[in-house]
């Protein structure tokens, strides 16, 4: 089960999606909307009531982001722990 500090709407929504999707990637809050998603630094915000992650020049909804990047991050983490 994944948990972030309570009190921030972005943290609450991120907490929900990480647990809802059973995403195994560790995530850590850096501050001001920035997080470490495994080894990747991400920026999260709420746009039109949805949690979105900055990707390139735009934003991707959290479900799509997790589906796209979680496996890659777990592979990176696995490689790092094997070394």
Buried (B, 14 or more C-beta within 10 A) or exposed (E): EBEBEEEEEBBEBBBEBBEEBEBEBBBEBEEEBEBBBBEBEBBBEEEEEEBBBBBEEEBBBBEEBBEEBBEEBBEBBEEEEEE
